[in-house]
Amino acid sequence: MKVVIPAAGAGTRLRPHTYTTPKSLLPVAGKPILGHILDGIKGFDVSEVIIIVGSYRDRIEDFVRESYSFKTRYVEQKELRGLGYAVYLAADYFGDEPIFIVLGDTIYKADLDTVFRNGGNYIGVKSVKDPRRFGVAEVEADKITRLIEKPENPTSNLAVVGLYYIEDSDVLKSSLKEIVEGGKRTKGEYQLTDALQIMIEKGAELKVFDVDGWYDCGKPETLLSTNRYLLNEMESSEKIKGSIIIPPVFVPPSAKIDNSIIGPYVSIGDGAKISNSIIRDSIIGRETEVERSVFELSLIGDFARIKTGVQRLNIGSSSEIVINSIDHINSKE
């Protein structure tokens, strides 16, 4: 099969971090979001990974080349016109193989082995309290009868969570061309759910599979929530002389921790230096230096320099903060 990963989104809700880093490369639990996604397809028979990229193509290419051995193709998306448009750009490379589409900002837990082994067309779903923010699947006996994008009055609580396994790739390709070349937009964008609905109308059978865990990384609060979940799933036994480590945490061997209390729920990037500080429930970027600080629920980008006593930070890459006391900072570089 071929794997398609749309990863061209601007990530505006994660600024200032996405001013300098593509959303899919933001770290969570010790590795970029894209790394968790690619780890999830290891061991399967993947002939090619197609990544749809935006303005940070070089950064994404470098990461994948250095960390993975998949045959990889990059498709540039110059205009953000919706998920359907992003997948449409990759359609010429589908060939006659099954297609597995996974969104580039979503970490998941699902039994993909069963889905791939069964064959057919499957869409991952999860019950949610408020389905109005998502694509929604109406289902009878596990078969999808209708797909609706962000309905105002939903008739189902099964949200489409961003995992799609399509064996009828030719039908998907023709359906994508129909919506894009025919100018069919919903809420101003070309929606993948509209193309999948056309597949159903053409007679293709689409079924659902349950997604056990669905971890959004699109906002600071959800990125931190996903960090907590993933750290809980990892073995964490770090012991650092002269500091107190409260698991779960991720501390790479290259990080230096001195006279500090770290954790719970802290991920630290390569080469970071932390001294005389107390940090909990936070993500700290690569080569960042933190001194004499106490904070929680914070995102600190790469190469930042923090010398402060603040309680909560959202600091982009290469920032330098030296202050005495403030409740919240949201800084651009």
C-alpha positions in Angstrom: 0.0 0.0 0.0 0.9 3.7 -0.3 0.6 6.0 2.7 -0.5 9.6 2.2 0.3 12.2 4.9 -1.1 15.7 4.4 1.3 17.9 6.3 1.1 21.3 4.6 -1.1 23.1 7.2 0.0 26.4 8.5 -0.6 25.5 12.2 -1.8 29.0 13.1 -3.1 27.9 16.5 0.4 26.8 17.5 2.1 30.1 16.8 4.7 31.3 17.6 6.2 27.8 17.2 5.0 27.4 13.7 6.6 30.6 12.5 9.9 28.6 12.4 8.9 24.9 12.5 6.3 23.0 10.5 3.5 21.7 12.7 4.3 18.1 11.9 7.8 18.5 13.4 6.7 20.0 16.7 8.0 17.7 19.5 5.8 15.6 21.7 7.0 12.9 24.1 10.5 13.0 22.8 10.0 13.1 19.0 8.2 15.1 16.3 4.5 14.4 15.6 5.5 13.1 12.2 7.8 10.6 13.9 5.0 9.1 15.9 2.9 8.8 12.7 5.7 7.1 10.8 6.5 4.8 13.7 2.8 3.6 13.5 3.3 2.2 9.9 6.6 0.4 10.6 6.2 -3.3 10.0 3.5 -2.9 7.3 4.1 -3.5 3.6 4.4 0.2 2.6 5.7 0.7 -1.0 5.9 4.5 -0.7 5.1 7.3 1.7 3.7 10.4 0.0 4.0 13.5 2.2 2.1 16.7 1.1 4.2 19.6 2.2 4.0 23.4 2.4 6.7 26.0 3.0 8.9 23.8 5.2 9.6 21.0 2.7 13.4 20.9 3.4 12.9 20.5 7.1 10.5 17.6 6.7 12.7 15.9 4.0 15.8 16.2 6.3 13.9 14.7 9.3 12.5 11.7 7.3 15.8 11.0 5.5 17.8 11.0 8.7 15.3 8.9 10.7 13.5 6.5 8.4 14.2 4.2 5.4 10.8 4.5 3.7 10.7 5.3 0.0 9.3 8.8 0.2 7.8 11.2 -2.3 7.1 14.9 -1.5 4.2 16.8 -3.1 4.1 20.5 -2.7 0.8 22.2 -1.8 1.1 25.9 -2.6 -2.5 26.8 -1.7 -4.4 25.6 1.3 -7.8 24.7 -0.2 -8.9 21.9 2.2 -8.0 18.2 2.9 -9.7 17.0 -0.3 -7.5 19.3 -2.4 -4.3 18.1 -0.5 -5.1 14.5 -1.2 -6.1 15.3 -4.8 -2.5 16.6 -5.4 -1.2 13.2 -4.6 -3.7 11.2 -6.6 -1.6 10.9 -9.7 0.8 8.8 -7.7 -1.7 6.3 -6.2 -1.1 3.7 -8.9 -3.3 0.6 -8.4 -2.4 0.1 -4.7 -4.5 0.6 -1.6 -4.1 4.0 0.0 -3.8 4.7 3.7 -4.3 8.4 4.5 -3.3 9.7 7.9 -3.4 13.4 8.9 -0.1 15.0 9.7 -1.1 16.5 13.0 -2.9 13.5 14.6 -1.5 10.7 16.8 -3.7 7.7 17.1 -4.1 4.3 18.7 -5.9 1.8 16.5 -5.8 -1.8 15.3 -4.5 -1.1 11.9 -3.3 -4.7 11.4 -6.9 -6.0 11.3 -8.0 -3.2 9.0 -5.2 -3.8 6.5 -5.7 -7.6 6.6 -9.5 -7.4 6.1 -9.2 -5.4 2.9 -11.9 -3.1 1.5 -12.5 0.6 2.3 -12.4 1.7 6.0 -12.7 5.0 7.8 -11.6 5.5 11.4 -14.3 6.9 13.7 -14.7 7.8 17.3 -17.8 8.8 19.3 -17.6 12.4 20.5 -19.9 14.6 22.5 -20.0 17.4 20.0 -19.7 16.1 16.4 -20.4 19.5 14.8 -16.7 20.3 14.6 -15.9 17.2 12.5 -16.8 15.1 9.5 -19.6 12.8 10.6 -20.4 9.2 9.5 -23.9 7.9 9.4 -23.7 4.1 9.7 -25.9 1.1 9.4 -24.5 -2.4 10.3 -20.9 -1.0 10.1 -21.4 0.3 6.6 -21.4 4.1 6.0 -24.5 5.4 4.4 -23.6 9.0 4.4 -20.7 11.4 5.2 -21.3 15.0 6.2 -18.7 17.6 6.9 -19.3 19.6 10.1 -23.1 19.3 10.2 -25.0 22.0 12.1 -27.5 19.4 13.2 -25.7 16.1 13.3 -27.6 12.8 13.1 -24.6 10.8 14.3 -22.0 11.2 17.0 -19.3 9.2 15.0 -16.6 11.7 14.1 -14.2 11.0 11.3 -10.8 11.2 13.0 -8.4 11.3 10.1 -7.5 7.7 9.3 -8.7 6.3 5.9 -7.8 3.0 4.3 -9.1 2.9 0.7 -8.6 -0.2 -1.4 -10.6 1.2 -4.3 -7.9 3.9 -5.0 -9.1 4.4 -8.6 -12.6 5.3 -7.4 -11.1 7.7 -4.8 -8.9 9.3 -7.5 -11.9 9.9 -9.8 -14.0 11.2 -7.0 -11.3 13.7 -5.9 -11.0 14.9 -9.5 -14.8 15.4 -9.6 -14.9 17.7 -6.6 -11.8 19.7 -7.4 -12.2 20.0 -11.2 -15.9 20.5 -10.8 -15.4 23.2 -8.1 -17.5 21.5 -5.4 -16.6 23.1 -2.1 -18.1 22.8 1.3 -17.6 25.6 3.8 -15.2 27.2 1.3 -12.9 24.2 0.9 -12.5 21.0 -1.0 -13.4 18.3 1.5 -12.2 14.7 1.5 -15.5 13.7 3.0 -17.3 15.0 -0.1 -15.1 12.8 -2.3 -15.7 9.8 -0.1 -19.5 10.5 -0.3 -19.2 10.4 -4.1 -17.5 7.0 -3.8 -20.5 5.8 -1.8 -22.9 7.2 -4.4 -20.9 5.4 -7.1 -21.5 2.1 -5.3 -18.3 1.7 -3.3 -18.7 0.1 0.1 -17.2 2.0 3.0 -17.0 0.6 6.5 -16.0 2.1 9.8 -13.4 0.9 12.3 -13.1 2.1 15.9 -10.1 4.3 16.8 -9.3 3.6 20.5 -7.2 6.7 21.0 -7.2 10.0 19.1 -4.8 12.6 20.2 -5.0 16.0 18.5 -1.8 18.1 18.3 -3.4 21.2 16.8 -3.4 23.6 19.8 -1.0 24.2 22.7 -3.4 22.6 25.2 -4.1 19.5 23.1 -0.3 19.2 22.4 0.4 19.1 26.1 -2.5 16.7 26.7 -1.1 14.3 24.0 2.4 14.7 25.6 0.9 13.5 28.9 -0.8 10.5 27.3 2.3 9.4 25.4 4.6 9.8 28.4 2.2 7.6 30.4 2.6 4.9 27.7 6.4 5.0 27.9 8.8 3.4 30.4 10.3 6.2 32.4 13.1 5.5 34.8 15.4 8.5 34.5 17.7 9.2 37.4 19.9 12.2 37.4 22.4 12.9 40.1 21.7 16.2 41.9 18.2 16.5 40.6 14.8 15.1 41.3 13.0 13.4 38.4 9.2 12.8 38.9 8.0 10.4 36.2 6.7 10.2 33.6 9.3 12.3 31.8 11.5 12.1 28.7 15.1 13.3 29.1 17.5 12.5 26.2 21.1 11.5 27.0 22.3 14.8 25.5 20.3 17.0 27.8 22.0 18.4 31.0 20.0 18.8 34.1 21.5 20.4 37.2 19.9 21.0 40.7 16.4 20.9 39.3 13.0 19.2 39.8 11.6 17.8 36.5 8.2 16.3 36.1 5.8 14.9 36.0 4.8 15.1 32.3 7.9 16.9 30.9 9.6 16.2 27.5 13.0 17.7 27.0 14.7 18.2 23.6 18.3 17.1 22.6 21.0 19.3 24.0 18.8 21.3 26.4 20.3 22.6 29.6 18.2 23.1 32.7 19.6 24.4 36.0 18.1 25.5 39.3 14.6 25.1 38.0 11.3 23.4 38.7 9.4 22.3 35.6 6.2 20.2 35.2 3.7 19.4 32.5 5.8 21.1 29.7 7.6 20.5 26.5 11.1 22.0 26.2 12.8 22.3 22.7 16.3 21.4 21.4 19.3 23.3 22.7 17.2 25.4 24.9 18.6 26.8 28.2 16.5 27.3 31.3 17.9 28.8 34.5 16.3 29.7 37.8 12.8 29.2 36.5 9.6 27.7 37.8 6.8 26.9 35.3 4.2 24.5 34.1 1.8 24.0 31.2 4.4 25.5 28.9 5.7 25.1 25.4 9.3 26.3 24.9 10.8 26.2 21.4 14.3 25.3 20.2 17.3 27.4 21.0 15.4 29.6 23.5 17.0 31.2 26.5 14.9 31.5 29.7 16.1 33.2 32.8 13.0 34.0 34.8 10.5 33.1 37.5 7.3 32.9 35.4 4.5 30.4 35.9 3.4 29.7 32.3 5.1 30.2 28.9 4.4 29.8 25.2 7.8 30.7 23.8 8.9 30.2 20.2 12.3 29.2 18.9 15.4 31.4 19.5 13.6 33.5 22.0 15.4 35.1 25.0 13.4 36.0 28.1 14.9 37.6 31.2 12.2 39.0 33.6 11.3 38.8 37.2 7.6 37.8 37.5 4.6 37.5 35.2 1.7 35.1 34.9 1.7 34.3 31.2 3.8 35.1 28.2 3.1 34.4 24.5 6.2 35.6 22.7 7.2 35.8 19.1 10.8 35.4 18.2 
